[in-house]
Amino acid sequence: MRTPTSARPPTSARPSAPRLAAAMAGLAALAGLVGLAGCRGTSAALPGTSGAASAASPSTSGAASAASLPPGVTNATGLPASVPNSVALRKNVLITSCTSAPGGWRAVGTAASHSASPASYLVTVFFTTAGDTVIGSGATRVQVPGGATRPWSVTARFAPAPLTQCVLRGVG
């Protein structure tokens, strides 16, 4: 049985082939951006040793391929699967500088105990590219007497990218 022509939408109501192709291309681009938004992956706890660091090494897995990183820069490997991160403890830890170091990069900061009791913090730092690709990591344990503030630092050996950033990944 044929559908009467009056039941079909007029030609002007149907999208043209070029408009449909443009809409499909836009949806594909949006899907790609949504996929990239999830690239800030989770990570895991590093050993609680002072200044422990994970070096970057070549990897084909991860959010960024080697082709999208600057020459000589590689994705970090051996990242922890879970990083202790307490919102209450995190308020007591700051990164005060993020600078190059021989063979890598260094994050420096302070940890405070705002009570009369001493505090112990496991500070985990991820070193990233400007595009948020993790290229190195490290952790340190800081002991702070009650009512005091203590400095801490994490240095990791890896090939840094231009505009390397230090990210306070977790405080436990």
N, C-alpha and C positions, 0 to 999 in steps of 0.2 A: 504494500500500500504506500502510495506516495504522500509525502507531507505537502500540504498546500503551501504555495509560495508565500502566502500572507503570514504563515506561522514562523517563517525564518526571519531572523533579524535583518533589517536593511543593511546593505553593503557598508554604509557609513558607520554603523554601530560595531562592525567587526574590525579588529586591528589589522592593519596592513602588514605584509610580510616584513618590511624593514622595521616598522615599529615593534613588531613581535620579536624580531631578532635583537633589537636594542634592549628591550625589556629583559629578555633571557640573559643577555650579556651582563646587564646590571645585576640580576639575581645571582649569577655565577660569581661576580666580583664581591658581592655582599657575603656570600657563603664563604669565600676565601678569607675575607676579613674576620668573620666570626670565628673561623678555625684558628686564625692567628691570635685572636684575643685569648685563647686558652693556653698560649705558649709559656706563661709564667707558671711553670710546673711546680710540683711539690718536691721536697727534698728530705734528706734524712739526717739524723743526729751524727755528728762527728765524734770521735773519741774525746773524752773530757780532758785530754792533755793540753797543757798550755801551748798555744800557738800551733796546734796541729793543723795541717793544711793539705788540701787535695790539689794536685797539679793538673793542669789541663793536658790532654793528649788527644790524638786524632780519634774521631768517632764519626760513624755514619748515622748514628741515631741521635735523636734530640730535635729541638725546635728549629734549629738553623743548620743548613748544610754547610760544608766547608766552602762552597762556592759563594755563599752570602757573607762570609766573614772576611775581614782584611787578611792580606797575605801573612802567613806565619801564625795566625791566631786560630786556635781550635776550641771546640766545645770541651767543657770540663767533663771528666769521667770520675767514677767512684764517689759521686755525690751521695750524701746520706739519704736514706729512704724516709726518715721522719726526723724533724728537728724540734726539740722541746721549745715551746713558745707560749709563755704566760703573759697575758695582757698586763696583769698587775706588776710583774717583774720587769717587763719591757719598758715601763714608764721610768724606771730607774737607770736605764742604760742609754748612752748617747754615742754616736759617731761624731768626732770633732774634726777629723781630717782623713783624707783619702788621697794617697800619693804614691808615686812610683817608688819602688825599692829595687835594689840589685837583684836582677833575675825575676822580677814579678811586681807585686803591688802590695801596699800596706794600708790597713785601716787602723786608726787610733781613736780612742774614746775614753769615756769615764763611766764608772758605775758607782752608784750611791746607795747608802742605807739610810733611810729617813726615820728609822726608829732607833731605840737604844740597843737593839739586838744586832749581832753581826749578820751579814748576808753573804751567800755564795751564788754566783751566777755562771752559767755556761753560755757564753756569747758566741753565736754562729754568724759569720759574715759570708755572703756570696759576692764575688767580683763579677761584674757583668759588662757587656758592651752597651753602647747607647741604645741599642735595640733590645735590651734585656736578655740577651743570650748569656748564660752562665759560663764563664771561662776559667773560673778558679773559685776555691772556697777554703775556709779555715775556721778554726774555733779556738777559744781559750777559756780557762776557768779563772774567775776573779773572786778573791776573798776580800770582803769589805767589813771593817770593824763598825760597830753600831755608831750611827751619827756621822759617819765619815764618807769620803769620796776617794776612789782609787782609780788610777789610770789603767788601761789595758791596751793591748795591740794584737793584731793578727796580721801576719805576713804570709803570703802564698807565692810559690814559684810557678810562673806560667808566662806565656808570651802575651803581654797586655795589648789591648786594642786602643786605638785613639779614643779618648773620652771614656776610659774605663771608670766604672762607678762601683762604689762600695754600698752594699745593701745589707742592713741589719736583718738577717733572715729569721733569727729566733733568739730568745732569751729564756733560759730554763733554770 
